[in-house]
Amino acid sequence: MRVLFVVLALMITPIALSGCNTVEGMGKDIENAGQSIQKL
């Protein structure tokens, strides 16, 4: 089970990082994530 989690994390990390190429982009991504959580 732990190996599956590590493999998934290694697969997801590059995809997540490619979405925020700059610090500004990363800030926008974090802000959007926060807004999504607040809607719940």
PDB file with one MODEL, atoms N, CA, C and O in Angstrom:
MODEL        1
ATOM      1  N   MET A   1       0.827  -1.194   0.000  1.00  0.00           N
ATOM      2  CA  MET A   1       0.000   0.000   0.000  1.00  0.00           C
ATOM      3  C   MET A   1       0.868   1.254   0.000  1.00  0.00           C
ATOM      4  O   MET A   1       0.580   2.222  -0.703  1.00  0.00           O
ATOM      5  N   ARG A   2       1.921   1.223   0.788  1.00  0.00           N
ATOM      6  CA  ARG A   2       2.810   2.376   0.861  1.00  0.00           C
ATOM      7  C   ARG A   2       3.513   2.598  -0.474  1.00  0.00           C
ATOM      8  O   ARG A   2       3.727   3.738  -0.885  1.00  0.00           O
ATOM      9  N   VAL A   3       3.868   1.521  -1.140  1.00  0.00           N
ATOM     10  CA  VAL A   3       4.541   1.633  -2.433  1.00  0.00           C
ATOM     11  C   VAL A   3       3.603   2.277  -3.454  1.00  0.00           C
ATOM     12  O   VAL A   3       4.033   3.099  -4.263  1.00  0.00           O
ATOM     13  N   LEU A   4       2.347   1.909  -3.417  1.00  0.00           N
ATOM     14  CA  LEU A   4       1.359   2.497  -4.326  1.00  0.00           C
ATOM     15  C   LEU A   4       1.260   4.003  -4.107  1.00  0.00           C
ATOM     16  O   LEU A   4       1.205   4.772  -5.066  1.00  0.00           O
ATOM     17  N   PHE A   5       1.239   4.423  -2.840  1.00  0.00           N
ATOM     18  CA  PHE A   5       1.171   5.850  -2.528  1.00  0.00           C
ATOM     19  C   PHE A   5       2.397   6.576  -3.068  1.00  0.00           C
ATOM     20  O   PHE A   5       2.266   7.655  -3.647  1.00  0.00           O
ATOM     21  N   VAL A   6       3.571   6.011  -2.891  1.00  0.00           N
ATOM     22  CA  VAL A   6       4.805   6.643  -3.372  1.00  0.00           C
ATOM     23  C   VAL A   6       4.793   6.746  -4.891  1.00  0.00           C
ATOM     24  O   VAL A   6       5.178   7.776  -5.446  1.00  0.00           O
ATOM     25  N   VAL A   7       4.360   5.702  -5.561  1.00  0.00           N
ATOM     26  CA  VAL A   7       4.307   5.724  -7.019  1.00  0.00           C
ATOM     27  C   VAL A   7       3.336   6.789  -7.507  1.00  0.00           C
ATOM     28  O   VAL A   7       3.648   7.536  -8.434  1.00  0.00           O
ATOM     29  N   LEU A   8       2.167   6.865  -6.893  1.00  0.00           N
ATOM     30  CA  LEU A   8       1.187   7.890  -7.281  1.00  0.00           C
ATOM     31  C   LEU A   8       1.731   9.293  -7.030  1.00  0.00           C
ATOM     32  O   LEU A   8       1.546  10.189  -7.855  1.00  0.00           O
ATOM     33  N   ALA A   9       2.393   9.484  -5.909  1.00  0.00           N
ATOM     34  CA  ALA A   9       2.961  10.800  -5.594  1.00  0.00           C
ATOM     35  C   ALA A   9       4.019  11.182  -6.627  1.00  0.00           C
ATOM     36  O   ALA A   9       4.081  12.336  -7.052  1.00  0.00           O
ATOM     37  N   LEU A  10       4.841  10.233  -7.027  1.00  0.00           N
ATOM     38  CA  LEU A  10       5.878  10.510  -8.024  1.00  0.00           C
ATOM     39  C   LEU A  10       5.278  10.816  -9.397  1.00  0.00           C
ATOM     40  O   LEU A  10       5.864  11.566 -10.177  1.00  0.00           O
ATOM     41  N   MET A  11       4.129  10.247  -9.689  1.00  0.00           N
ATOM     42  CA  MET A  11       3.472  10.507 -10.969  1.00  0.00           C
ATOM     43  C   MET A  11       2.759  11.856 -10.970  1.00  0.00           C
ATOM     44  O   MET A  11       2.735  12.542 -11.992  1.00  0.00           O
ATOM     45  N   ILE A  12       2.184  12.237  -9.843  1.00  0.00           N
ATOM     46  CA  ILE A  12       1.391  13.465  -9.761  1.00  0.00           C
ATOM     47  C   ILE A  12       2.269  14.709  -9.621  1.00  0.00           C
ATOM     48  O   ILE A  12       1.924  15.767 -10.148  1.00  0.00           O
ATOM     49  N   THR A  13       3.393  14.596  -8.922  1.00  0.00           N
ATOM     50  CA  THR A  13       4.235  15.760  -8.646  1.00  0.00           C
ATOM     51  C   THR A  13       4.663  16.514  -9.904  1.00  0.00           C
ATOM     52  O   THR A  13       4.498  17.733  -9.940  1.00  0.00           O
ATOM     53  N   PRO A  14       5.200  15.867 -10.932  1.00  0.00           N
ATOM     54  CA  PRO A  14       5.611  16.637 -12.121  1.00  0.00           C
ATOM     55  C   PRO A  14       4.434  17.326 -12.816  1.00  0.00           C
ATOM     56  O   PRO A  14       4.585  18.420 -13.359  1.00  0.00           O
ATOM     57  N   ILE A  15       3.287  16.698 -12.797  1.00  0.00           N
ATOM     58  CA  ILE A  15       2.103  17.300 -13.419  1.00  0.00           C
ATOM     59  C   ILE A  15       1.701  18.550 -12.649  1.00  0.00           C
ATOM     60  O   ILE A  15       1.394  19.581 -13.246  1.00  0.00           O
ATOM     61  N   ALA A  16       1.704  18.457 -11.329  1.00  0.00           N
ATOM     62  CA  ALA A  16       1.333  19.610 -10.502  1.00  0.00           C
ATOM     63  C   ALA A  16       2.339  20.745 -10.660  1.00  0.00           C
ATOM     64  O   ALA A  16       1.955  21.912 -10.739  1.00  0.00           O
ATOM     65  N   LEU A  17       3.612  20.407 -10.707  1.00  0.00           N
ATOM     66  CA  LEU A  17       4.636  21.442 -10.818  1.00  0.00           C
ATOM     67  C   LEU A  17       4.653  22.094 -12.198  1.00  0.00           C
ATOM     68  O   LEU A  17       5.012  23.266 -12.319  1.00  0.00           O
ATOM     69  N   SER A  18       4.277  21.367 -13.221  1.00  0.00           N
ATOM     70  CA  SER A  18       4.278  21.949 -14.560  1.00  0.00           C
ATOM     71  C   SER A  18       3.178  22.997 -14.717  1.00  0.00           C
ATOM     72  O   SER A  18       3.258  23.863 -15.588  1.00  0.00           O
ATOM     73  N   GLY A  19       2.154  22.913 -13.872  1.00  0.00           N
ATOM     74  CA  GLY A  19       1.061  23.880 -13.940  1.00  0.00           C
ATOM     75  C   GLY A  19       1.444  25.237 -13.383  1.00  0.00           C
ATOM     76  O   GLY A  19       0.826  26.242 -13.731  1.00  0.00           O
ATOM     77  N   CYS A  20       2.457  25.285 -12.519  1.00  0.00           N
ATOM     78  CA  CYS A  20       2.863  26.564 -11.942  1.00  0.00           C
ATOM     79  C   CYS A  20       4.332  26.813 -12.271  1.00  0.00           C
ATOM     80  O   CYS A  20       5.221  26.506 -11.477  1.00  0.00           O
ATOM     81  N   ASN A  21       4.568  27.369 -13.443  1.00  0.00           N
ATOM     82  CA  ASN A  21       5.929  27.589 -13.913  1.00  0.00           C
ATOM     83  C   ASN A  21       6.605  28.760 -13.206  1.00  0.00           C
ATOM     84  O   ASN A  21       7.834  28.834 -13.173  1.00  0.00           O
ATOM     85  N   THR A  22       5.835  29.655 -12.651  1.00  0.00           N
ATOM     86  CA  THR A  22       6.408  30.817 -11.975  1.00  0.00           C
ATOM     87  C   THR A  22       5.854  30.910 -10.572  1.00  0.00           C
ATOM     88  O   THR A  22       4.904  30.212 -10.218  1.00  0.00           O
ATOM     89  N   VAL A  23       6.451  31.773  -9.780  1.00  0.00           N
ATOM     90  CA  VAL A  23       5.958  31.975  -8.417  1.00  0.00           C
ATOM     91  C   VAL A  23       4.547  32.551  -8.462  1.00  0.00           C
ATOM     92  O   VAL A  23       3.701  32.197  -7.641  1.00  0.00           O
ATOM     93  N   GLU A  24       4.297  33.432  -9.416  1.00  0.00           N
ATOM     94  CA  GLU A  24       2.957  34.013  -9.568  1.00  0.00           C
ATOM     95  C   GLU A  24       1.943  32.927  -9.904  1.00  0.00           C
ATOM     96  O   GLU A  24       0.842  32.902  -9.353  1.00  0.00           O
ATOM     97  N   GLY A  25       2.316  32.040 -10.801  1.00  0.00           N
ATOM     98  CA  GLY A  25       1.431  30.933 -11.167  1.00  0.00           C
ATOM     99  C   GLY A  25       1.162  30.024  -9.989  1.00  0.00           C
ATOM    100  O   GLY A  25       0.041  29.546  -9.811  1.00  0.00           O
ATOM    101  N   MET A  26       2.189  29.782  -9.177  1.00  0.00           N
ATOM    102  CA  MET A  26       2.015  28.936  -8.004  1.00  0.00           C
ATOM    103  C   MET A  26       1.067  29.608  -7.012  1.00  0.00           C
ATOM    104  O   MET A  26       0.231  28.942  -6.402  1.00  0.00           O
ATOM    105  N   GLY A  27       1.197  30.925  -6.852  1.00  0.00           N
ATOM    106  CA  GLY A  27       0.296  31.661  -5.963  1.00  0.00           C
ATOM    107  C   GLY A  27      -1.140  31.566  -6.424  1.00  0.00           C
ATOM    108  O   GLY A  27      -2.048  31.402  -5.610  1.00  0.00           O
ATOM    109  N   LYS A  28      -1.354  31.667  -7.727  1.00  0.00           N
ATOM    110  CA  LYS A  28      -2.714  31.559  -8.271  1.00  0.00           C
ATOM    111  C   LYS A  28      -3.277  30.162  -8.030  1.00  0.00           C
ATOM    112  O   LYS A  28      -4.448  30.005  -7.688  1.00  0.00           O
ATOM    113  N   ASP A  29      -2.425  29.146  -8.214  1.00  0.00           N
ATOM    114  CA  ASP A  29      -2.879  27.773  -7.993  1.00  0.00           C
ATOM    115  C   ASP A  29      -3.280  27.558  -6.540  1.00  0.00           C
ATOM    116  O   ASP A  29      -4.293  26.919  -6.259  1.00  0.00           O
ATOM    117  N   ILE A  30      -2.484  28.093  -5.614  1.00  0.00           N
ATOM    118  CA  ILE A  30      -2.793  27.940  -4.191  1.00  0.00           C
ATOM    119  C   ILE A  30      -4.073  28.688  -3.844  1.00  0.00           C
ATOM    120  O   ILE A  30      -4.897  28.202  -3.070  1.00  0.00           O
ATOM    121  N   GLU A  31      -4.231  29.870  -4.422  1.00  0.00           N
ATOM    122  CA  GLU A  31      -5.448  30.657  -4.167  1.00  0.00           C
ATOM    123  C   GLU A  31      -6.682  29.924  -4.687  1.00  0.00           C
ATOM    124  O   GLU A  31      -7.705  29.868  -4.005  1.00  0.00           O
ATOM    125  N   ASN A  32      -6.591  29.366  -5.883  1.00  0.00           N
ATOM    126  CA  ASN A  32      -7.714  28.619  -6.444  1.00  0.00           C
ATOM    127  C   ASN A  32      -8.047  27.398  -5.596  1.00  0.00           C
ATOM    128  O   ASN A  32      -9.219  27.078  -5.393  1.00  0.00           O
ATOM    129  N   ALA A  33      -7.024  26.720  -5.104  1.00  0.00           N
ATOM    130  CA  ALA A  33      -7.257  25.550  -4.250  1.00  0.00           C
ATOM    131  C   ALA A  33      -7.964  25.969  -2.972  1.00  0.00           C
ATOM    132  O   ALA A  33      -8.880  25.284  -2.516  1.00  0.00           O
ATOM    133  N   GLY A  34      -7.550  27.084  -2.390  1.00  0.00           N
ATOM    134  CA  GLY A  34      -8.187  27.578  -1.173  1.00  0.00           C
ATOM    135  C   GLY A  34      -9.650  27.943  -1.406  1.00  0.00           C
ATOM    136  O   GLY A  34     -10.509  27.659  -0.572  1.00  0.00           O
ATOM    137  N   GLN A  35      -9.924  28.571  -2.540  1.00  0.00           N
ATOM    138  CA  GLN A  35     -11.304  28.936  -2.852  1.00  0.00           C
ATOM    139  C   GLN A  35     -12.162  27.693  -3.064  1.00  0.00           C
ATOM    140  O   GLN A  35     -13.329  27.664  -2.672  1.00  0.00           O
ATOM    141  N   SER A  36     -11.590  26.679  -3.676  1.00  0.00           N
ATOM    142  CA  SER A  36     -12.335  25.425  -3.885  1.00  0.00           C
ATOM    143  C   SER A  36     -12.679  24.779  -2.565  1.00  0.00           C
ATOM    144  O   SER A  36     -13.777  24.248  -2.397  1.00  0.00           O
ATOM    145  N   ILE A  37     -11.741  24.817  -1.614  1.00  0.00           N
ATOM    146  CA  ILE A  37     -11.999  24.229  -0.307  1.00  0.00           C
ATOM    147  C   ILE A  37     -13.085  25.002   0.418  1.00  0.00           C
ATOM    148  O   ILE A  37     -13.922  24.406   1.096  1.00  0.00           O
ATOM    149  N   GLN A  38     -13.084  26.337   0.283  1.00  0.00           N
ATOM    150  CA  GLN A  38     -14.090  27.148   0.969  1.00  0.00           C
ATOM    151  C   GLN A  38     -15.489  26.880   0.421  1.00  0.00           C
ATOM    152  O   GLN A  38     -16.465  26.994   1.163  1.00  0.00           O
ATOM    153  N   LYS A  39     -15.608  26.533  -0.842  1.00  0.00           N
ATOM    154  CA  LYS A  39     -16.911  26.253  -1.439  1.00  0.00           C
ATOM    155  C   LYS A  39     -17.527  24.991  -0.861  1.00  0.00           C
ATOM    156  O   LYS A  39     -18.748  24.837  -0.864  1.00  0.00           O
ATOM    157  N   LEU A  40     -16.680  24.078  -0.360  1.00  0.00           N
ATOM    158  CA  LEU A  40     -17.191  22.843   0.222  1.00  0.00           C
ATOM    159  C   LEU A  40     -17.835  23.186   1.517  1.00  0.00           C
ATOM    160  O   LEU A  40     -18.347  22.303   2.206  1.00  0.00           O
TER     161      LEU A  40
ENDMDL
END
